[in-house]
Structure formats: C-alpha cells, structure tokens
Amino acid sequence: MKKYCLALDLKDDVNKIKEYKDYHKDIWPEITKSLKDSGIINAEIYNTGNRLFMIIEVDKTFSFEKKLKMDLENPKVQKWEELMWNYQQALPHSDKGSKWVLMTKIFDLNK
C-alpha cells in the first residue's frame, strides 16, 4: 500500500472554515464511492488555521491520472468540487487551476 500527503489552504475566514468542516462531517455518499472506486483505501484530512493536510492510502490500481479522469466524468464529484472551491484557495506555489498539492517527504523516523 502506498501513501500520499497533500496540502491545500482554505479561505482565511472563520465562518467558511467552520462550514467546510461541517460538510466533511457527512460527505455525500457519491464522493465516498468515487474515492474508493479510484483505489483510495483510506483518506484523512487534518486542519490547522486555514491549512489542510490530507493523507491518502491507495492500492496498486490508483493513479492521480485515473482519479482525475474519473472525477471529470462524474457530475456529482464536479458539483462537490465546485461547492468546495467556495471554501478553498490554491497554495501560493501551486500550478494554475490545481487544488491539492502533493507534498514531498523530507523525514522518516524509521529510515
């Protein structure tokens, strides 16, 4: 099993951050299904201030390209992403149009 860590910022607004967290207490079932269908076994999102940190654990069928293609073909995922973009903002160094940015591991206690 492989693990990826990603980062994204929320708009720096206390009310928007609360709303975003509230949406994630009960995400739409179609979003859960889409994540699992793409090969994601587990996903966790952590928050501090307006910064988000997501860890995904994936099986051997997962790829970011496959996930993107599936997302673009799924109207419910597109609706969710459009809704979430009301709360999210790209990291300053991210590519134009991108949301979550893949992070690079720089330390591992066990290596």
MDAnalysis code that builds the backbone (N, CA, C; Angstrom):
import MDAnalysis as mda
import numpy as np

u = mda.Universe.empty(333, n_residues=111, atom_resindex=np.repeat(np.arange(111), 3), trajectory=True)
u.add_TopologyAttr("name", ["N", "CA", "C"] * 111)
u.add_TopologyAttr("resid", np.arange(1, 112))
u.add_TopologyAttr("resname", ["MET", "LYS", "LYS", "TYR", "CYS", "LEU", "ALA", "LEU", "ASP", "LEU", "LYS", "ASP", "ASP", "VAL", "ASN", "LYS", "ILE", "LYS", "GLU", "TYR", "LYS", "ASP", "TYR", "HIS", "LYS", "ASP", "ILE", "TRP", "PRO", "GLU", "ILE", "THR", "LYS", "SER", "LEU", "LYS", "ASP", "SER", "GLY", "ILE", "ILE", "ASN", "ALA", "GLU", "ILE", "TYR", "ASN", "THR", "GLY", "ASN", "ARG", "LEU", "PHE", "MET", "ILE", "ILE", "GLU", "VAL", "ASP", "LYS", "THR", "PHE", "SER", "PHE", "GLU", "LYS", "LYS", "LEU", "LYS", "MET", "ASP", "LEU", "GLU", "ASN", "PRO", "LYS", "VAL", "GLN", "LYS", "TRP", "GLU", "GLU", "LEU", "MET", "TRP", "ASN", "TYR", "GLN", "GLN", "ALA", "LEU", "PRO", "HIS", "SER", "ASP", "LYS", "GLY", "SER", "LYS", "TRP", "VAL", "LEU", "MET", "THR", "LYS", "ILE", "PHE", "ASP", "LEU", "ASN", "LYS"])
u.atoms.positions = np.array([
    [0.854, -1.175, 0.000],
    [0.000, 0.000, 0.000],
    [0.899, 1.237, 0.000],
    [0.521, 2.212, -0.803],
    [1.283, 3.456, -0.910],
    [0.515, 4.580, -0.234],
    [1.267, 5.572, 0.268],
    [0.666, 6.702, 0.964],
    [1.118, 7.991, 0.296],
    [0.162, 8.936, 0.134],
    [0.471, 10.264, -0.397],
    [-0.028, 11.305, 0.589],
    [0.714, 12.408, 0.690],
    [0.317, 13.523, 1.537],
    [0.166, 14.754, 0.655],
    [-0.923, 15.474, 0.869],
    [-1.235, 16.642, 0.050],
    [-1.644, 17.806, 0.941],
    [-1.482, 19.021, 0.424],
    [-1.832, 20.225, 1.180],
    [-2.693, 21.145, 0.326],
    [-3.488, 21.946, 1.017],
    [-4.353, 22.939, 0.386],
    [-4.735, 23.943, 1.461],
    [-5.017, 25.151, 1.065],
    [-5.468, 26.164, 2.017],
    [-6.959, 26.413, 1.872],
    [-7.559, 26.807, 2.990],
    [-8.923, 27.318, 2.979],
    [-8.853, 28.834, 2.959],
    [-9.924, 29.450, 2.520],
    [-10.004, 30.899, 2.621],
    [-9.927, 31.246, 4.106],
    [-9.181, 32.271, 4.435],
    [-8.914, 32.598, 5.831],
    [-10.095, 33.355, 6.430],
    [-11.178, 32.614, 6.648],
    [-12.435, 33.164, 7.149],
    [-13.014, 32.136, 8.120],
    [-13.154, 32.520, 9.362],
    [-13.593, 31.592, 10.416],
    [-14.903, 30.902, 10.054],
    [-15.857, 31.632, 9.510],
    [-17.156, 31.044, 9.160],
    [-17.031, 30.052, 8.010],
    [-16.231, 30.380, 7.009],
    [-16.039, 29.461, 5.881],
    [-15.314, 28.193, 6.330],
    [-14.335, 28.347, 7.213],
    [-13.614, 27.177, 7.718],
    [-14.567, 26.264, 8.483],
    [-15.444, 26.844, 9.298],
    [-16.433, 26.047, 10.040],
    [-17.373, 25.317, 9.080],
    [-17.859, 26.025, 8.064],
    [-18.758, 25.403, 7.081],
    [-18.057, 24.248, 6.368],
    [-16.800, 24.452, 5.991],
    [-16.041, 23.401, 5.319],
    [-15.931, 22.166, 6.207],
    [-15.602, 22.380, 7.466],
    [-15.512, 21.261, 8.410],
    [-16.860, 20.570, 8.556],
    [-17.940, 21.348, 8.616],
    [-19.281, 20.773, 8.745],
    [-19.611, 19.880, 7.554],
    [-19.273, 20.317, 6.335],
    [-19.513, 19.478, 5.152],
    [-18.774, 18.149, 5.261],
    [-17.599, 18.163, 5.862],
    [-16.794, 16.950, 5.935],
    [-17.183, 16.028, 7.088],
    [-18.120, 16.452, 7.898],
    [-18.657, 15.548, 8.932],
    [-19.574, 14.506, 8.302],
    [-20.113, 14.835, 7.130],
    [-21.062, 13.929, 6.471],
    [-20.990, 14.165, 4.962],
    [-19.869, 13.705, 4.347],
    [-19.729, 13.945, 2.910],
    [-20.740, 13.113, 2.136],
    [-21.019, 13.561, 0.942],
    [-22.006, 12.871, 0.107],
    [-21.542, 11.443, -0.169],
    [-22.465, 10.491, -0.153],
    [-22.084, 9.086, -0.397],
    [-21.444, 8.874, -1.770],
    [-21.828, 9.660, -2.756],
    [-21.242, 9.531, -4.092],
    [-19.755, 9.906, -4.079],
    [-19.377, 10.798, -3.161],
    [-17.976, 11.196, -3.056],
    [-17.166, 10.070, -2.413],
    [-17.722, 9.485, -1.366],
    [-17.071, 8.329, -0.733],
    [-16.869, 7.211, -1.751],
    [-17.917, 6.918, -2.513],
    [-17.845, 5.859, -3.528],
    [-16.781, 6.180, -4.571],
    [-16.739, 7.422, -5.016],
    [-15.756, 7.829, -6.015],
    [-14.335, 7.643, -5.502],
    [-14.090, 8.021, -4.259],
    [-12.761, 7.854, -3.668],
    [-12.369, 6.381, -3.650],
    [-13.267, 5.545, -3.161],
    [-12.977, 4.110, -3.065],
    [-12.812, 3.481, -4.441],
    [-13.660, 3.877, -5.394],
    [-13.587, 3.317, -6.746],
    [-12.268, 3.663, -7.445],
    [-11.639, 4.751, -7.032],
    [-10.382, 5.164, -7.671],
    [-9.178, 4.401, -7.129],
    [-9.389, 3.631, -6.063],
    [-8.287, 2.882, -5.467],
    [-7.793, 3.467, -4.159],
    [-8.513, 4.468, -3.643],
    [-8.144, 5.036, -2.347],
    [-8.743, 4.157, -1.257],
    [-7.901, 3.642, -0.394],
    [-8.332, 2.762, 0.681],
    [-8.717, 3.569, 1.910],
    [-7.948, 4.616, 2.186],
    [-8.239, 5.479, 3.325],
    [-7.833, 6.908, 2.979],
    [-8.599, 7.858, 3.505],
    [-8.280, 9.277, 3.325],
    [-8.582, 9.991, 4.631],
    [-7.652, 10.836, 5.040],
    [-7.827, 11.635, 6.251],
    [-7.434, 13.064, 5.918],
    [-8.192, 14.018, 6.465],
    [-7.851, 15.428, 6.301],
    [-7.658, 16.025, 7.689],
    [-6.543, 16.747, 7.854],
    [-6.231, 17.438, 9.095],
    [-6.243, 18.938, 8.819],
    [-6.480, 19.720, 9.873],
    [-6.606, 21.165, 9.714],
    [-5.877, 21.891, 10.833],
    [-5.212, 22.976, 10.474],
    [-4.698, 23.946, 11.434],
    [-4.854, 25.315, 10.790],
    [-5.488, 26.226, 11.508],
    [-5.755, 27.536, 10.924],
    [-6.531, 27.371, 9.634],
    [-5.987, 27.896, 8.550],
    [-6.663, 27.710, 7.256],
    [-5.924, 26.703, 6.367],
    [-4.970, 25.974, 6.925],
    [-4.209, 24.977, 6.170],
    [-4.824, 23.596, 6.345],
    [-4.935, 22.873, 5.228],
    [-5.407, 21.492, 5.229],
    [-4.257, 20.571, 4.839],
    [-4.254, 19.386, 5.441],
    [-3.266, 18.355, 5.152],
    [-4.034, 17.055, 4.972],
    [-3.886, 16.415, 3.812],
    [-4.615, 15.177, 3.537],
    [-3.622, 14.033, 3.327],
    [-3.943, 12.909, 3.940],
    [-3.181, 11.677, 3.752],
    [-4.108, 10.689, 3.065],
    [-3.648, 10.137, 1.939],
    [-4.418, 9.070, 1.300],
    [-3.545, 7.827, 1.220],
    [-4.173, 6.698, 1.487],
    [-3.529, 5.408, 1.324],
    [-4.242, 4.729, 0.167],
    [-3.449, 4.209, -0.766],
    [-4.023, 3.718, -2.015],
    [-3.583, 2.293, -2.314],
    [-4.380, 1.617, -3.141],
    [-3.983, 0.283, -3.591],
    [-3.224, 0.408, -4.914],
    [-2.835, -0.730, -5.464],
    [-1.986, -0.717, -6.668],
    [-2.718, -0.235, -7.921],
    [-4.043, -0.133, -7.885],
    [-4.792, 0.333, -9.060],
    [-4.863, 1.857, -9.137],
    [-4.479, 2.551, -8.065],
    [-4.626, 4.006, -8.012],
    [-3.559, 4.724, -8.825],
    [-3.992, 5.801, -9.491],
    [-3.071, 6.795, -10.053],
    [-3.799, 8.135, -10.035],
    [-3.032, 9.203, -9.950],
    [-3.651, 10.529, -9.960],
    [-4.327, 10.796, -11.311],
    [-3.758, 10.264, -12.380],
    [-4.346, 10.446, -13.707],
    [-5.705, 9.751, -13.788],
    [-5.767, 8.527, -13.267],
    [-7.028, 7.778, -13.254],
    [-8.069, 8.513, -12.419],
    [-7.670, 8.998, -11.249],
    [-8.596, 9.716, -10.362],
    [-9.127, 10.968, -11.053],
    [-8.261, 11.733, -11.706],
    [-8.684, 12.942, -12.400],
    [-9.682, 12.616, -13.500],
    [-9.396, 11.590, -14.291],
    [-10.310, 11.194, -15.376],
    [-11.677, 10.800, -14.810],
    [-11.676, 10.000, -13.757],
    [-12.931, 9.584, -13.128],
    [-13.703, 10.794, -12.598],
    [-12.987, 11.721, -11.965],
    [-13.638, 12.913, -11.402],
    [-14.274, 13.768, -12.491],
    [-13.567, 13.945, -13.601],
    [-14.078, 14.780, -14.691],
    [-15.319, 14.171, -15.344],
    [-15.453, 12.853, -15.249],
    [-16.591, 12.160, -15.854],
    [-17.754, 11.968, -14.882],
    [-17.609, 12.438, -13.638],
    [-18.630, 12.222, -12.622],
    [-19.272, 13.563, -12.242],
    [-20.534, 13.807, -12.679],
    [-21.195, 15.087, -12.400],
    [-21.332, 15.397, -10.908],
    [-21.524, 14.379, -10.079],
    [-21.675, 14.612, -8.641],
    [-20.343, 15.066, -8.034],
    [-19.257, 14.471, -8.474],
    [-17.932, 14.893, -7.998],
    [-17.669, 16.325, -8.449],
    [-18.034, 16.656, -9.690],
    [-17.838, 18.014, -10.187],
    [-18.637, 19.023, -9.360],
    [-19.855, 18.642, -8.989],
    [-20.691, 19.525, -8.163],
    [-20.050, 19.717, -6.780],
    [-19.550, 18.631, -6.184],
    [-18.879, 18.699, -4.884],
    [-17.640, 19.597, -4.969],
    [-16.831, 19.395, -6.005],
    [-15.612, 20.189, -6.167],
    [-15.936, 21.675, -6.347],
    [-16.971, 21.953, -7.103],
    [-17.398, 23.344, -7.290],
    [-17.836, 23.956, -5.960],
    [-18.588, 23.205, -5.179],
    [-19.030, 23.660, -3.869],
    [-17.838, 23.890, -2.935],
    [-16.899, 22.938, -2.904],
    [-15.755, 23.045, -2.009],
    [-14.843, 24.217, -2.386],
    [-14.797, 24.568, -3.663],
    [-13.940, 25.666, -4.101],
    [-14.397, 26.999, -3.517],
    [-15.631, 27.074, -3.023],
    [-16.103, 28.270, -2.323],
    [-15.347, 28.486, -1.015],
    [-14.738, 27.425, -0.497],
    [-14.034, 27.467, 0.783],
    [-12.519, 27.369, 0.622],
    [-12.076, 26.800, -0.477],
    [-10.665, 26.513, -0.686],
    [-9.983, 27.625, -1.488],
    [-8.657, 27.679, -1.328],
    [-7.844, 28.543, -2.184],
    [-6.524, 27.827, -2.449],
    [-6.014, 28.034, -3.618],
    [-4.776, 27.364, -4.006],
    [-3.605, 27.852, -3.168],
    [-2.657, 26.977, -2.955],
    [-1.411, 27.376, -2.303],
    [-0.669, 28.339, -3.238],
    [0.075, 29.279, -2.662],
    [0.763, 30.282, -3.486],
    [1.676, 29.692, -4.566],
    [2.279, 28.543, -4.311],
    [3.229, 27.944, -5.251],
    [2.611, 26.855, -6.127],
    [1.293, 26.686, -6.075],
    [0.660, 25.612, -6.853],
    [0.506, 26.015, -8.315],
    [0.386, 25.009, -9.159],
    [0.147, 25.253, -10.582],
    [-1.234, 25.862, -10.766],
    [-1.374, 26.695, -11.770],
    [-2.649, 27.340, -12.041],
    [-3.741, 26.283, -12.247],
    [-4.866, 26.481, -11.569],
    [-6.004, 25.573, -11.693],
    [-5.938, 24.352, -10.803],
    [-4.832, 24.166, -10.088],
    [-4.730, 22.983, -9.235],
    [-5.223, 23.299, -7.832],
    [-5.647, 22.268, -7.150],
    [-6.105, 22.406, -5.775],
    [-5.073, 21.770, -4.853],
    [-5.318, 20.516, -4.505],
    [-4.424, 19.813, -3.595],
    [-3.042, 19.668, -4.228],
    [-2.005, 19.947, -3.434],
    [-0.625, 19.865, -3.905],
    [0.069, 18.703, -3.198],
    [0.683, 17.842, -3.986],
    [1.415, 16.705, -3.451],
    [2.619, 17.205, -2.667],
    [2.793, 16.667, -1.470],
    [3.902, 17.065, -0.607],
    [5.044, 16.058, -0.744],
    [6.250, 16.506, -0.466],
    [7.441, 15.672, -0.533],
    [7.854, 15.284, 0.890],
    [8.055, 13.981, 1.092],
    [8.514, 13.516, 2.400],
    [9.972, 13.931, 2.580],
    [10.251, 14.577, 3.702],
    [11.624, 15.008, 3.975],
    [12.222, 14.334, 5.212],
    [11.414, 13.539, 5.936],
    [11.911, 12.871, 7.134],
    [11.095, 11.616, 7.385],
    [11.770, 10.565, 7.832],
    [11.116, 9.325, 8.225],
    [11.889, 8.763, 9.410],
    [11.278, 8.730, 10.564],
    [11.918, 8.269, 11.801],
    [12.496, 6.868, 11.665],
    [11.846, 6.031, 10.863],
    [12.249, 4.626, 10.762],
    [13.233, 4.331, 9.645],
    [13.780, 5.354, 9.026],
    [14.757, 5.122, 7.954],
    [16.056, 5.774, 8.284],
])
